[in-house]
Amino acid sequence: MIPTTNQHVRLSRREMLRRCGAGFGQLALAALLADEMAESATANPLAARAPHYAPKAKQVIFLFMHGGPSQVDTFDYKPLLARDNGKPLPFPKPRVQSGATGNLLKSPWKFKQHGQSGAWVSELFPHVAKCVDDMCIVNGMHCSNSRHGAAALELHTGSDTFVRPSMGSWVNYGLGTVNQDLPGYITICPTLTHGGVNLYSSAFLPADFAGTPIGNASIPAGQARIPFIASADKTPRDLQRLELDLVQDLNRDRYAVTGPDKQLDARINSFELAFRMQTAAPAVQDISDETELTRQSYGLNNEKSRDFGQQCLMARRFIEQGVRFVQCTHSYKWDQHGNLKSGHESNAAEVDQPIAALLHDLKSRGLLEQTIVLWGGEFGRTPVAQGNNGRDHNPQGYTMWLAGGGIKGGVRWGTTDDYGYYAAEDKMHVHDLHATMLHLLGFDHMKLTYRYAGRDFRLTDIHGEVVDGIIA
């Protein structure tokens, strides 16, 4: 019989445990959730982490040539293209093409061999040509899409159709950062088109691992700054700390109601990072302490090369301070469907000297051996003409190059056909590039995963092979 509320009942310990068992379970669950919430609220997702095995590289600088440089006019010498100028392509063009094209079009520029390796480089890049013995020129690149937006997404995220985490976010997620006062992933003057923020977003990875933009493509690099608390120079630091603590207390009160919340975690972490960056970021971005010789070497005294030179110099400064992944974007200029000669000449003049200076500077400071430098666009261009003086998009075969960070220097990897249209020997897909980059950073690309929507995702999806032939 169940006693009334006015009755006092003496229970044995066994009966008490039987009746209150569910309550004990709730107490245990509450304790576990409290521990999980406390751990989530205090854990630092950007803390440095060890990779799967000893790495050859620790950091990455990606020099993105937005628009698609022409491989047959830069780093893929094709003497038959000059010989057969104006003739029809002697084999079928791809079934899917970006636009109508005509006959073969020779390069307007001469090629010469450089360095001890004898690498062929066109006269467009006289400064970079002096660095070829530190570079691995990959002539057999190919990707899956001929449209700028999709190809740029594939290069940055591994997918040309879905929103996925960017490669910088994967690196940040895998390694964390050694400098807790700066973001682990920075993108300088990123493009506003062809993917936009999706090119440096963390997608379903926690927001802590997203790229931090410095300006955008519409802002000169010299004016681009990391966005942090707007009143940093007006409000005393101790008062800012009080304000931030109040916000964090409110966030944690909310956290106690909602339970574990990754978005709220990321918001709390972003406020704390922004507070710390007030001291660290301005000093890194202020290049006034660089010597005049350094400034000249990066082309800052030349109006043509100043903008990209500032990007490259800032990239070196961020890498020096422990940032894991830095991207410099030359946007959006390499898409020469017409005016090939004037367009590519202007573009190369803007980036050639700064890139060479970056490689020399990293090497002289002992940073190149731990830093992968990656150069290239979302695809290449056709060896056949579009109009009288242009080339169409070409994802079938093109060139990218890498230097430093465990890469074999002074080698050429892969080939295209005799005219530079299709990747032919030792072909390297974007997925292979990603797999190799992660390998150099100490990761098995098949094991660097994140579970989302019931599936384990990775940068290379279900593809990708490490290209051992380019690894030192």
C-alpha positions in Angstrom: 0.0 0.0 0.0 1.3 3.5 -0.9 1.4 5.7 2.2 -0.3 9.1 2.3 1.8 12.2 2.5 0.9 12.6 6.2 2.4 9.3 7.2 6.0 8.7 8.2 7.4 5.5 6.8 10.6 3.9 7.9 12.4 2.4 4.8 15.2 -0.1 4.7 18.4 0.9 2.9 17.5 -1.7 0.2 14.0 -0.3 -0.3 15.3 3.3 -0.4 17.9 2.4 -3.1 15.2 0.6 -5.1 12.8 3.6 -5.0 15.5 6.2 -5.7 17.6 4.4 -8.3 16.5 6.7 -11.1 17.3 9.8 -9.0 20.9 8.5 -8.5 21.2 8.1 -12.2 20.1 11.7 -12.8 22.6 12.9 -10.2 25.4 11.0 -12.0 24.3 12.3 -15.4 24.2 15.8 -14.1 27.7 15.5 -12.8 28.9 14.1 -16.1 27.3 16.9 -18.1 28.7 19.5 -15.7 32.2 18.1 -16.2 31.7 18.1 -20.0 30.4 21.7 -20.0 33.3 22.8 -17.8 35.8 21.1 -20.1 34.2 22.5 -23.2 34.1 26.0 -21.8 37.8 26.0 -20.8 39.5 23.8 -23.4 41.5 25.6 -26.1 40.8 24.2 -29.5 43.7 26.0 -31.0 46.3 24.5 -28.6 49.2 23.0 -30.5 48.7 19.3 -31.3 51.1 16.6 -32.5 50.5 15.2 -36.0 50.3 11.4 -36.7 54.0 11.2 -37.3 57.2 13.3 -37.5 56.5 16.1 -40.0 58.8 17.5 -42.6 57.0 20.8 -42.5 55.2 22.9 -39.9 53.5 25.7 -41.9 52.1 26.6 -45.3 52.1 29.7 -47.5 49.7 29.5 -50.4 50.2 32.0 -53.2 46.9 31.9 -55.1 46.9 33.2 -58.6 43.2 33.7 -59.1 42.0 33.4 -62.6 44.2 30.7 -63.9 47.8 31.4 -65.2 48.7 29.8 -68.5 51.1 26.9 -68.1 52.4 27.1 -71.6 53.4 30.7 -71.1 55.1 30.3 -67.7 56.6 27.0 -66.6 55.7 24.4 -69.2 57.9 24.8 -72.3 56.3 23.4 -75.5 58.6 23.8 -78.6 56.0 22.0 -80.8 53.4 24.7 -79.9 55.7 27.3 -81.4 56.4 25.1 -84.5 52.8 24.4 -85.2 51.4 27.9 -84.4 48.1 28.5 -86.2 47.5 24.8 -87.1 44.6 22.8 -85.7 45.1 20.8 -82.6 46.1 17.3 -83.9 43.8 15.4 -81.4 40.3 16.0 -80.0 39.6 18.8 -77.6 37.8 17.9 -74.3 34.1 17.0 -74.6 33.2 19.7 -72.1 34.8 23.1 -72.7 34.4 26.5 -71.2 34.0 28.3 -74.5 34.8 28.1 -78.2 38.5 27.9 -79.2 40.4 27.9 -82.5 43.8 26.7 -83.6 47.1 26.4 -81.7 48.6 29.6 -80.3 52.3 29.8 -79.6 53.6 31.6 -76.5 54.5 35.3 -77.0 57.4 34.8 -74.6 60.8 33.0 -74.9 61.8 30.2 -72.5 65.2 29.6 -71.1 66.8 27.0 -68.8 67.8 28.2 -65.3 69.7 26.9 -62.3 71.7 23.7 -61.9 68.5 21.8 -62.6 68.1 23.4 -66.0 64.4 24.1 -65.5 62.6 25.9 -68.3 61.0 29.2 -67.3 59.5 31.9 -69.6 60.8 35.4 -69.6 57.7 36.4 -67.7 59.3 35.3 -64.4 63.0 36.4 -64.4 63.2 36.7 -60.6 61.4 33.4 -59.8 63.6 31.7 -62.4 66.6 32.3 -60.1 64.9 30.1 -57.5 64.2 27.0 -59.6 66.7 24.8 -57.7 64.5 25.2 -54.6 61.3 24.5 -56.5 59.4 21.4 -57.6 57.5 22.3 -60.8 54.4 20.1 -61.2 53.5 20.1 -64.9 50.9 17.4 -64.8 48.3 19.0 -62.6 44.6 18.5 -63.4 41.2 19.1 -61.7 37.6 18.3 -62.3 35.9 21.6 -63.3 36.3 24.3 -65.9 34.4 27.0 -64.1 36.2 29.5 -61.8 34.0 29.1 -58.8 33.8 25.3 -58.8 37.6 24.9 -59.6 38.5 27.4 -56.9 36.4 25.6 -54.4 38.0 22.3 -55.4 41.5 23.7 -55.0 40.7 25.2 -51.6 38.3 22.6 -50.1 38.6 19.4 -52.1 35.0 19.7 -53.4 33.7 21.5 -56.5 30.1 21.1 -55.6 29.6 21.2 -51.8 30.6 23.6 -49.0 33.5 21.9 -47.3 36.2 23.0 -44.8 39.1 24.8 -46.6 42.6 23.2 -46.6 43.8 25.9 -44.2 41.0 25.0 -41.8 42.0 21.3 -41.9 45.7 22.2 -41.2 44.5 24.4 -38.3 42.3 21.7 -37.0 45.0 19.1 -37.2 47.9 21.1 -35.8 46.5 24.0 -33.8 48.7 27.0 -33.4 51.9 27.6 -31.5 51.0 31.3 -31.0 47.9 31.7 -28.9 47.8 35.5 -29.6 47.3 35.1 -33.3 44.9 33.0 -35.5 46.2 29.7 -36.8 45.0 30.5 -40.3 45.2 33.9 -42.0 44.2 34.9 -45.6 45.4 38.2 -46.9 43.2 40.2 -49.3 41.0 37.1 -50.2 38.9 37.2 -53.3 35.3 38.4 -53.1 34.1 36.2 -56.0 34.2 32.6 -57.1 33.5 31.1 -53.7 34.2 34.1 -51.6 34.2 33.2 -47.9 33.7 29.5 -48.7 37.3 29.4 -49.8 38.5 30.0 -46.3 35.6 28.9 -44.1 35.7 26.0 -41.7 32.2 24.8 -42.9 31.2 22.0 -40.4 34.5 22.1 -38.5 34.3 24.2 -35.4 34.4 27.9 -36.2 37.7 28.3 -34.3 39.5 26.8 -37.3 38.1 29.2 -40.0 40.5 31.5 -41.8 40.8 35.1 -40.5 40.7 37.5 -43.4 42.9 40.6 -43.5 41.1 43.0 -45.8 39.8 41.7 -49.1 40.5 41.9 -52.8 39.1 45.5 -53.0 41.5 46.8 -50.3 45.2 47.6 -51.0 47.4 45.2 -48.9 49.0 48.2 -47.2 45.6 49.2 -45.7 44.5 45.7 -44.8 44.4 44.8 -41.1 43.1 42.0 -38.9 39.6 43.1 -37.6 39.7 43.1 -33.8 37.9 45.2 -31.2 37.2 48.5 -32.8 37.7 50.6 -29.7 41.1 49.0 -28.9 42.9 52.3 -29.1 40.3 54.3 -27.2 39.3 52.1 -24.3 41.8 51.2 -21.5 42.8 47.6 -21.5 41.6 46.9 -18.0 38.1 48.3 -18.8 38.0 46.1 -21.9 38.8 43.1 -19.8 35.9 44.0 -17.4 33.5 44.3 -20.4 34.7 41.1 -21.9 34.4 39.2 -18.6 30.8 40.4 -18.4 30.0 39.2 -21.9 31.7 35.9 -21.1 29.7 35.5 -17.9 26.5 36.0 -19.9 27.7 33.5 -22.4 28.4 30.9 -19.8 25.0 31.5 -18.1 23.5 30.7 -21.5 25.8 27.7 -21.7 24.4 26.4 -18.5 20.9 26.4 -20.0 21.7 25.0 -23.4 24.4 22.5 -22.5 27.4 21.8 -24.8 27.2 24.3 -27.7 30.1 24.5 -30.2 28.9 27.7 -31.7 28.9 29.4 -28.3 32.3 27.9 -27.5 33.6 29.4 -30.8 32.1 32.8 -29.9 33.7 32.8 -26.5 37.1 31.8 -28.0 36.9 34.4 -30.7 36.3 37.2 -28.2 39.3 36.1 -26.1 41.5 35.8 -29.2 40.4 39.2 -30.4 41.4 40.7 -27.0 44.8 39.1 -27.1 45.3 40.1 -30.8 45.2 43.8 -29.9 48.7 43.5 -28.7 50.2 40.9 -31.1 48.6 41.7 -34.4 49.5 45.4 -34.9 53.1 44.6 -34.3 53.2 41.9 -36.9 51.3 43.9 -39.5 53.5 47.0 -39.0 56.3 46.5 -41.5 58.0 49.8 -40.8 60.7 48.0 -38.8 61.9 46.2 -41.9 65.2 47.3 -43.4 65.1 49.4 -46.6 67.0 46.6 -48.3 64.2 44.1 -47.4 61.5 46.5 -48.5 63.3 47.0 -51.9 63.8 43.2 -52.3 60.0 42.7 -52.0 59.3 45.4 -54.6 57.7 47.8 -52.1 59.5 50.7 -53.9 57.8 49.8 -57.2 54.2 50.8 -57.6 53.6 47.7 -59.8 54.8 45.1 -57.3 54.1 47.0 -54.0 50.7 45.5 -53.3 51.6 41.8 -53.6 55.0 42.5 -52.1 53.3 43.7 -49.0 51.2 40.5 -48.9 54.3 38.3 -49.2 56.2 40.3 -46.6 53.3 40.0 -44.1 53.1 36.3 -44.9 56.7 35.9 -43.8 56.1 37.9 -40.6 53.1 35.8 -39.7 54.9 32.6 -40.4 57.8 33.8 -38.2 55.2 34.3 -35.4 53.9 30.7 -35.7 50.8 31.1 -37.8 50.2 27.7 -39.4 48.6 28.6 -42.8 48.9 31.9 -44.6 47.3 32.7 -48.0 48.2 35.6 -50.3 45.8 36.1 -53.2 46.5 37.9 -56.4 43.0 38.5 -57.5 41.3 38.3 -60.0 43.7 39.0 -62.9 44.9 35.9 -64.7 41.7 35.2 -66.7 43.0 36.2 -70.1 40.4 35.1 -72.6 41.8 38.1 -74.6 44.8 40.4 -74.3 47.0 37.5 -73.2 50.3 39.3 -73.8 49.5 42.6 -72.0 47.5 40.8 -69.2 50.0 38.1 -68.3 52.9 40.6 -68.6 51.2 42.9 -66.2 50.3 40.2 -63.8 53.7 38.6 -63.7 55.3 42.0 -63.1 53.1 42.4 -60.0 54.1 39.1 -58.4 57.5 37.9 -59.8 59.8 39.9 -57.6 57.8 39.6 -54.4 57.6 35.8 -54.7 61.3 35.4 -55.3 62.0 37.7 -52.4 59.8 35.6 -50.2 61.6 32.4 -51.1 65.0 34.0 -50.5 63.9 35.6 -47.2 62.4 32.4 -45.9 65.6 30.5 -46.8 68.0 33.0 -45.3 66.0 32.9 -42.0 65.9 29.1 -41.9 62.2 29.1 -42.4 61.9 27.6 -45.8 62.8 24.1 -44.7 59.8 24.1 -42.4 57.4 26.0 -44.6 55.6 24.7 -47.7 55.3 27.4 -50.3 52.6 26.6 -52.9 52.0 28.6 -56.1 49.2 28.3 -58.6 45.7 29.1 -59.8 42.4 27.1 -59.9 43.3 25.7 -63.4 45.5 26.5 -66.4 44.7 27.7 -69.9 44.4 26.1 -73.4 47.2 26.0 -75.9 44.6 26.8 -78.5 43.5 30.3 -79.1 40.4 32.1 -78.0 39.9 34.9 -80.3 43.2 36.3 -81.7 45.1 36.8 -78.4 43.6 34.8 -75.6 43.3 31.4 -74.0 40.3 29.6 -72.5 40.1 27.8 -69.1 41.9 24.4 -69.0 41.5 22.0 -66.1 42.8 19.1 -68.1 46.5 19.9 -67.6 48.4 22.8 -66.0 51.2 23.8 -63.7 51.6 24.5 -60.0 54.9 24.6 -58.1 56.0 23.9 -54.5 59.1 24.8 -52.6 60.5 24.2 -49.1 58.9 22.0 -46.3 60.3 18.7 -47.4 59.8 19.2 -51.1 62.5 18.1 -53.6 64.0 21.1 -55.1 65.2 21.5 -58.7 62.9 18.8 -60.1 60.1 18.7 -62.6 57.2 16.3 -61.8 54.7 15.2 -64.4 54.2 16.2 -68.0 51.5 17.4 -70.3 51.1 16.3 -73.9 53.3 17.9 -76.7 51.1 21.0 -76.8 50.3 21.4 -73.1 46.6 20.5 -73.2 46.2 17.3 -71.2 48.1 16.0 -68.2 50.0 12.9 -69.5 52.7 11.3 -67.3 52.7 11.3 -63.5 49.5 13.1 -63.4 48.6 14.9 -60.1 45.1 15.7 -59.2 44.2 18.4 -56.6 43.3 15.5 -54.2 46.8 14.2 -54.6 48.2 17.7 -53.9 46.2 17.9 -50.7 47.2 14.4 -49.6 50.9 15.2 -50.2 50.7 18.5 -48.4 49.1 16.8 -45.3 51.7 14.1 -45.5 54.5 16.6 -45.3 52.8 18.2 -42.3 52.8 14.8 -40.6 49.3 13.5 -41.3 47.8 10.5 -42.9 45.2 12.2 -45.0 42.8 9.2 -44.6 42.9 9.5 -40.8 42.6 13.3 -40.4 38.8 13.2 -40.2 35.9 14.9 -38.6 32.5 13.3 -38.0 29.6 15.3 -39.3 26.0 14.2 -40.1 26.8 10.6 -39.4 29.9 10.4 -41.7 33.6 10.8 -41.3 34.8 13.6 -43.6 38.3 14.5 -44.7 40.0 17.0 -47.0 40.6 14.4 -49.8 37.1 12.9 -49.4 37.4 9.4 -50.8 40.3 10.2 -53.1 44.0 11.3 -53.0 47.4 9.6 -53.2 50.6 10.9 -51.6 53.1 11.7 -54.4 56.3 10.3 -53.0 58.3 11.4 -56.0 58.3 15.1 -55.0 59.2 14.5 -51.4 62.9 14.9 -50.4 
